[in-house]
Protein backbone atom coordinates (compact mmCIF):
# COMPACT_ATOMS: atom_id res chain seq x y z
CA UNK A 1 0.00 0.00 0.00
CA UNK A 2 1.33 3.43 -0.78
CA UNK A 3 2.49 5.35 2.23
CA UNK A 4 3.26 2.30 4.35
CA UNK A 5 6.76 1.88 5.67
CA UNK A 6 8.76 -0.97 7.13
CA UNK A 7 10.67 1.48 9.30
CA UNK A 8 10.38 1.12 13.05
CA UNK A 9 7.39 3.02 14.41
CA UNK A 10 8.05 6.07 16.49
CA UNK A 11 7.70 5.62 20.24
CA UNK A 12 4.03 6.64 20.50
CA UNK A 13 1.19 5.10 22.40
CA UNK A 14 -0.32 1.95 20.91
CA UNK A 15 -3.64 3.69 20.30
CA UNK A 16 -4.70 4.30 16.72
CA UNK A 17 -4.00 7.78 15.50
CA UNK A 18 -6.57 8.20 12.73
CA UNK A 19 -5.34 11.75 12.12
CA UNK A 20 -2.23 10.26 10.43
CA UNK A 21 -4.44 8.97 7.60
CA UNK A 22 -6.20 10.95 4.88
CA UNK A 23 -10.01 10.95 4.96
CA UNK A 24 -10.09 8.44 2.09
CA UNK A 25 -7.65 6.09 3.78
CA UNK A 26 -9.53 6.35 7.08
CA UNK A 27 -12.77 5.38 5.37
CA UNK A 28 -11.08 2.47 3.57
CA UNK A 29 -9.48 1.16 6.76
CA UNK A 30 -12.73 1.39 8.70
CA UNK A 31 -14.47 -0.68 6.02
CA UNK A 32 -11.96 -3.47 6.70
CA UNK A 33 -12.60 -3.63 10.43
CA UNK A 34 -14.32 -6.89 11.30
CA UNK A 35 -12.90 -8.82 8.36
CA UNK A 36 -10.24 -11.48 8.73
CA UNK A 37 -6.81 -10.99 7.21
CA UNK A 38 -7.61 -13.85 4.81
CA UNK A 39 -10.77 -12.07 3.65
CA UNK A 40 -8.91 -8.79 3.14
CA UNK A 41 -6.12 -10.59 1.28
CA UNK A 42 -8.60 -12.29 -1.04
CA UNK A 43 -10.43 -9.06 -1.84
CA UNK A 44 -7.15 -7.24 -2.43
CA UNK A 45 -5.94 -9.95 -4.81
CA UNK A 46 -9.23 -10.10 -6.71
CA UNK A 47 -9.44 -6.30 -6.89
CA UNK A 48 -5.88 -6.07 -8.17
CA UNK A 49 -6.55 -8.72 -10.81
CA UNK A 50 -9.58 -6.74 -11.99
CA UNK A 51 -7.53 -3.52 -11.98
CA UNK A 52 -4.84 -5.21 -14.11
CA UNK A 53 -7.31 -6.69 -16.60
CA UNK A 54 -6.74 -10.24 -15.36
CA UNK A 55 -2.97 -10.10 -15.87
CA UNK A 56 -1.44 -12.37 -13.25
CA UNK A 57 2.06 -11.05 -13.94
CA UNK A 58 1.08 -7.41 -13.52
CA UNK A 59 -1.06 -8.14 -10.45
CA UNK A 60 1.80 -10.04 -8.77
CA UNK A 61 4.18 -7.14 -9.46
CA UNK A 62 1.76 -4.59 -8.04
CA UNK A 63 1.05 -6.72 -4.97
CA UNK A 64 4.77 -7.36 -4.42
CA UNK A 65 4.39 -11.13 -4.39
CA UNK A 66 5.80 -13.94 -6.52
CA UNK A 67 3.76 -15.03 -9.50
CA UNK A 68 3.76 -18.58 -8.09
CA UNK A 69 2.29 -17.28 -4.82
CA UNK A 70 -0.43 -15.46 -6.73
CA UNK A 71 -1.22 -18.57 -8.77
CA UNK A 72 -1.44 -20.65 -5.58
CA UNK A 73 -3.86 -18.12 -4.06
CA UNK A 74 -5.95 -18.07 -7.25
CA UNK A 75 -6.15 -21.88 -7.22
CA UNK A 76 -7.15 -21.81 -3.54
CA UNK A 77 -9.87 -19.22 -4.15
CA UNK A 78 -11.16 -21.04 -7.24
CA UNK A 79 -11.41 -24.29 -5.28
CA UNK A 80 -13.59 -22.43 -2.76
CA UNK A 81 -15.86 -21.19 -5.55
CA UNK A 82 -14.59 -17.61 -5.79
CA UNK A 83 -15.11 -16.14 -9.26
CA UNK A 84 -11.89 -14.59 -10.54
CA UNK A 85 -11.19 -12.52 -13.65
CA UNK A 86 -9.55 -14.44 -16.48
CA UNK A 87 -6.37 -13.14 -18.11
CA UNK A 88 -7.02 -10.66 -20.89
CA UNK A 89 -10.37 -9.48 -19.49
CA UNK A 90 -10.56 -5.67 -19.52
Backbone as a printed PyTorch tensor [residue, N CA C, xyz], in Angstrom:
tensor([[[  0.8410,  -1.1820,   0.0000],
         [  0.0000,   0.0000,   0.0000],
         [  0.8770,   1.2340,   0.0000]],

        [[  0.5420,   2.2060,  -0.7870],
         [  1.3250,   3.4260,  -0.7840],
         [  1.3040,   4.0790,   0.5870]],

        [[  2.4340,   4.6290,   0.9740],
         [  2.4930,   5.3460,   2.2300],
         [  2.8500,   4.4840,   3.4260]],

        [[  2.8920,   3.1640,   3.2510],
         [  3.2620,   2.2990,   4.3500],
         [  4.7710,   2.1450,   4.3650]],

        [[  5.3210,   1.9760,   5.5410],
         [  6.7610,   1.8850,   5.6680],
         [  7.1280,   0.7230,   6.5660]],

        [[  8.2610,   0.1010,   6.2840],
         [  8.7600,  -0.9680,   7.1260],
         [  9.6650,  -0.4370,   8.2270]],

        [[  9.8350,   0.8650,   8.2680],
         [ 10.6700,   1.4840,   9.2990],
         [ 10.0430,   1.2670,  10.6650]],

        [[ 10.8890,   1.2780,  11.6920],
         [ 10.3750,   1.1230,  13.0540],
         [  9.4330,   2.2700,  13.3850]],

        [[  8.3100,   1.9460,  14.0380],
         [  7.3860,   3.0190,  14.4110],
         [  7.9940,   3.9260,  15.4690]],

        [[  7.5630,   5.1540,  15.4720],
         [  8.0540,   6.0750,  16.4870],
         [  7.4830,   5.6680,  17.8380]],

        [[  8.1610,   6.0340,  18.9150],
         [  7.6960,   5.6190,  20.2420],
         [  6.4610,   6.4020,  20.6770]],

        [[  5.3010,   6.0280,  20.1410],
         [  4.0250,   6.6430,  20.4970],
         [  3.2160,   5.6220,  21.2670]],

        [[  2.0750,   6.0410,  21.7280],
         [  1.1940,   5.0960,  22.3970],
         [  0.6870,   4.1090,  21.3650]],

        [[  0.1660,   2.9900,  21.8030],
         [ -0.3240,   1.9530,  20.9050],
         [ -1.7280,   2.2330,  20.4000]],

        [[ -2.3050,   3.3400,  20.7730],
         [ -3.6370,   3.6860,  20.2980],
         [ -3.5640,   4.1420,  18.8570]],

        [[ -4.6400,   3.8690,  18.1080],
         [ -4.6990,   4.3040,  16.7170],
         [ -4.7110,   5.8200,  16.6560]],

        [[ -3.9900,   6.3510,  15.7060],
         [ -3.9990,   7.7780,  15.4950],
         [ -4.5650,   8.0180,  14.1030]],

        [[ -5.8820,   8.0670,  14.0090],
         [ -6.5670,   8.2030,  12.7310],
         [ -6.1970,   9.4990,  12.0270]],

        [[ -5.6950,  10.4910,  12.7490],
         [ -5.3420,  11.7550,  12.1170],
         [ -4.1320,  11.6100,  11.1930]],

        [[ -3.3720,  10.5060,  11.3130],
         [ -2.2310,  10.2630,  10.4320],
         [ -2.6740,   9.8350,   9.0370]],

        [[ -3.9400,   9.4510,   8.8750],
         [ -4.4440,   8.9680,   7.5990],
         [ -5.3050,  10.0410,   6.9340]],

        [[ -5.3120,  10.0410,   5.5990],
         [ -6.2030,  10.9450,   4.8840],
         [ -7.6350,  10.4710,   5.1000]],

        [[ -8.6010,  11.3080,   4.7910],
         [-10.0130,  10.9510,   4.9590],
         [-10.3530,   9.7030,   4.1500]],

        [[ -9.8280,   9.6090,   2.9360],
         [-10.0940,   8.4410,   2.0900],
         [ -9.5130,   7.1690,   2.6670]],

        [[ -8.2800,   7.2600,   3.1800],
         [ -7.6510,   6.0910,   3.7850],
         [ -8.3800,   5.6840,   5.0600]],

        [[ -8.7970,   6.6540,   5.8430],
         [ -9.5260,   6.3530,   7.0800],
         [-10.7980,   5.5970,   6.7570]],

        [[-11.5360,   6.0530,   5.7690],
         [-12.7750,   5.3830,   5.3670],
         [-12.4810,   3.9590,   4.8980]],

        [[-11.4320,   3.7950,   4.0870],
         [-11.0760,   2.4690,   3.5690],
         [-10.6920,   1.5270,   4.7010]],

        [[ -9.9070,   2.0020,   5.6410],
         [ -9.4830,   1.1610,   6.7620],
         [-10.6830,   0.7640,   7.6180]],

        [[-11.5550,   1.6930,   7.8780],
         [-12.7310,   1.3940,   8.7030],
         [-13.6330,   0.3610,   8.0470]],

        [[-13.6740,   0.3220,   6.7160],
         [-14.4710,  -0.6850,   6.0200],
         [-13.8920,  -2.0830,   6.2070]],

        [[-12.6180,  -2.1780,   6.5250],
         [-11.9650,  -3.4750,   6.6960],
         [-12.1230,  -4.0350,   8.1080]],

        [[-12.4650,  -3.1870,   9.0410],
         [-12.6030,  -3.6310,  10.4280],
         [-13.6890,  -4.6900,  10.5070]],

        [[-13.3750,  -5.7920,  11.1580],
         [-14.3220,  -6.8920,  11.3000],
         [-14.0780,  -8.0240,  10.3210]],

        [[-13.2480,  -7.7670,   9.3090],
         [-12.9040,  -8.8210,   8.3640],
         [-11.6370,  -9.5220,   8.8210]],

        [[-11.4820, -10.7720,   8.4210],
         [-10.2390, -11.4820,   8.7330],
         [ -9.1590, -11.0450,   7.7500]],

        [[ -7.9220, -11.2880,   8.1080],
         [ -6.8100, -10.9870,   7.2130],
         [ -6.9730, -11.7770,   5.9120]],

        [[ -7.4100, -13.0240,   6.0100],
         [ -7.6090, -13.8550,   4.8150],
         [ -8.6670, -13.2440,   3.8910]],

        [[ -9.7300, -12.6980,   4.4590],
         [-10.7690, -12.0690,   3.6470],
         [-10.2330, -10.8120,   2.9610]],

        [[ -9.4850, -10.0180,   3.6940],
         [ -8.9120,  -8.7880,   3.1360],
         [ -7.9180,  -9.1460,   2.0320]],

        [[ -7.0940, -10.1490,   2.2750],
         [ -6.1190, -10.5880,   1.2800],
         [ -6.8200, -11.0240,  -0.0060]],

        [[ -7.8640, -11.8140,   0.1220],
         [ -8.6030, -12.2950,  -1.0390],
         [ -9.1920, -11.1320,  -1.8280]],

        [[ -9.8280, -10.2060,  -1.1470],
         [-10.4320,  -9.0640,  -1.8370],
         [ -9.3790,  -8.1870,  -2.5010]],

        [[ -8.2310,  -8.0280,  -1.8510],
         [ -7.1460,  -7.2400,  -2.4320],
         [ -6.6070,  -7.9100,  -3.6900]],

        [[ -6.4370,  -9.2150,  -3.6470],
         [ -5.9430,  -9.9470,  -4.8140],
         [ -6.9480,  -9.8810,  -5.9540]],

        [[ -8.2090, -10.1380,  -5.6680],
         [ -9.2330, -10.0960,  -6.7130],
         [ -9.3450,  -8.6860,  -7.2900]],

        [[ -9.3600,  -7.6840,  -6.4300],
         [ -9.4430,  -6.3000,  -6.8940],
         [ -8.2540,  -5.9150,  -7.7530]],

        [[ -7.0770,  -6.3730,  -7.3900],
         [ -5.8790,  -6.0730,  -8.1660],
         [ -5.9260,  -6.7770,  -9.5210]],

        [[ -6.4020,  -8.0100,  -9.5430],
         [ -6.5550,  -8.7180, -10.8140],
         [ -7.5210,  -7.9710, -11.7400]],

        [[ -8.6190,  -7.5030, -11.1860],
         [ -9.5820,  -6.7370, -11.9880],
         [ -8.9220,  -5.4670, -12.5060]],

        [[ -8.2160,  -4.7650, -11.6190],
         [ -7.5260,  -3.5180, -11.9820],
         [ -6.5110,  -3.7390, -13.1090]],

        [[ -5.8670,  -4.8990, -13.1170],
         [ -4.8440,  -5.2150, -14.1090],
         [ -5.3970,  -6.0340, -15.2720]],

        [[ -6.7020,  -6.0270, -15.4510],
         [ -7.3090,  -6.6940, -16.5980],
         [ -7.0940,  -8.1910, -16.6160]],

        [[ -6.9370,  -8.8010, -15.4440],
         [ -6.7430, -10.2390, -15.3600],
         [ -5.2980, -10.6790, -15.4820]],

        [[ -4.3790,  -9.7450, -15.7060],
         [ -2.9700, -10.1020, -15.8740],
         [ -2.3680, -10.5420, -14.5420]],

        [[ -2.0460, -11.8270, -14.4740],
         [ -1.4390, -12.3740, -13.2520],
         [ -0.0610, -11.7630, -13.0120]],

        [[  0.7080, -11.6030, -14.0730],
         [  2.0580, -11.0550, -13.9370],
         [  2.0230,  -9.6330, -13.3920]],

        [[  1.1750,  -8.7900, -13.9730],
         [  1.0820,  -7.4060, -13.5170],
         [  0.4990,  -7.3130, -12.1070]],

        [[ -0.4690,  -8.1470, -11.7960],
         [ -1.0580,  -8.1440, -10.4480],
         [ -0.0160,  -8.5500,  -9.4120]],

        [[  0.7610,  -9.5850,  -9.7140],
         [  1.7970, -10.0400,  -8.7740],
         [  2.8190,  -8.9360,  -8.5350]],

        [[  3.2220,  -8.2380,  -9.6070],
         [  4.1820,  -7.1400,  -9.4600],
         [  3.6170,  -6.0390,  -8.5670]],

        [[  2.3760,  -5.6530,  -8.8210],
         [  1.7640,  -4.5860,  -8.0380],
         [  1.5960,  -4.9870,  -6.5740]],

        [[  1.2410,  -6.2360,  -6.3430],
         [  1.0520,  -6.7240,  -4.9730],
         [  2.3760,  -6.9820,  -4.2590]],

        [[  3.4580,  -7.0850,  -5.0220],
         [  4.7670,  -7.3550,  -4.4220],
         [  4.9240,  -8.7900,  -3.9800]],

        [[  4.2870,  -9.7110,  -4.7180],
         [  4.3950, -11.1340,  -4.3930],
         [  4.8620, -11.8960,  -5.6250]],

        [[  5.3560, -13.1000,  -5.4100],
         [  5.7970, -13.9380,  -6.5150],
         [  4.5950, -14.3900,  -7.3390]],

        [[  4.8140, -14.5480,  -8.6190],
         [  3.7620, -15.0270,  -9.5030],
         [  3.2610, -16.3990,  -9.0390]],

        [[  4.1590, -17.2540,  -8.5940],
         [  3.7640, -18.5770,  -8.0870],
         [  2.8370, -18.4390,  -6.8780]],

        [[  3.1400, -17.5120,  -5.9880],
         [  2.2890, -17.2760,  -4.8170],
         [  0.8970, -16.8350,  -5.2560]],

        [[  0.8550, -15.9230,  -6.2190],
         [ -0.4350, -15.4620,  -6.7270],
         [ -1.2090, -16.6160,  -7.3510]],

        [[ -0.5480, -17.4270,  -8.1500],
         [ -1.2220, -18.5740,  -8.7670],
         [ -1.7550, -19.5360,  -7.7160]],

        [[ -0.9790, -19.7710,  -6.6650],
         [ -1.4430, -20.6540,  -5.5800],
         [ -2.6870, -20.0800,  -4.9060]],

        [[ -2.6920, -18.7730,  -4.6760],
         [ -3.8550, -18.1200,  -4.0630],
         [ -5.0660, -18.2200,  -4.9880]],

        [[ -4.8510, -17.9760,  -6.2770],
         [ -5.9450, -18.0660,  -7.2480],
         [ -6.5280, -19.4800,  -7.2540]],

        [[ -5.6670, -20.4890,  -7.2530],
         [ -6.1480, -21.8790,  -7.2230],
         [ -6.9380, -22.1630,  -5.9560]],

        [[ -6.4590, -21.6400,  -4.8280],
         [ -7.1530, -21.8090,  -3.5440],
         [ -8.5320, -21.1550,  -3.5860]],

        [[ -8.6010, -19.9320,  -4.0860],
         [ -9.8730, -19.2160,  -4.1520],
         [-10.8280, -19.8920,  -5.1240]],

        [[-10.3140, -20.3460,  -6.2590],
         [-11.1570, -21.0360,  -7.2430],
         [-11.7470, -22.3120,  -6.6550]],

        [[-10.9420, -23.0510,  -5.9020],
         [-11.4120, -24.2900,  -5.2770],
         [-12.5390, -24.0150,  -4.2800]],

        [[-12.5370, -22.8090,  -3.7100],
         [-13.5920, -22.4280,  -2.7630],
         [-14.7890, -21.7870,  -3.4640]],

        [[-14.7310, -21.7150,  -4.7960],
         [-15.8650, -21.1910,  -5.5500],
         [-15.8290, -19.7000,  -5.8250]],

        [[-14.7250, -19.0460,  -5.5230],
         [-14.5930, -17.6090,  -5.7870],
         [-14.4520, -17.3930,  -7.2920]],

        [[-15.1930, -16.4650,  -7.8270],
         [-15.1120, -16.1380,  -9.2560],
         [-14.0110, -15.1120,  -9.4540]],

        [[-13.0570, -15.4410, -10.3050],
         [-11.8910, -14.5930, -10.5420],
         [-11.8380, -14.1620, -12.0040]],

        [[-11.3090, -12.9650, -12.2600],
         [-11.1870, -12.5210, -13.6520],
         [-10.1680, -13.3870, -14.3930]],

        [[-10.4730, -13.6710, -15.6520],
         [ -9.5470, -14.4350, -16.4760],
         [ -8.5470, -13.4870, -17.1150]],

        [[ -7.3600, -14.0020, -17.4520],
         [ -6.3730, -13.1410, -18.1150],
         [ -6.9380, -12.5660, -19.4010]],

        [[ -6.5900, -11.3150, -19.6710],
         [ -7.0190, -10.6600, -20.8900],
         [ -8.3910, -10.0310, -20.8180]],

        [[ -9.0480, -10.0850, -19.6520],
         [-10.3710,  -9.4850, -19.4860],
         [-10.1700,  -8.0230, -19.0870]],

        [[-10.7010,  -7.1120, -19.8450],
         [-10.5640,  -5.6710, -19.5220],
         [-11.8860,  -5.0940, -19.1530]]])
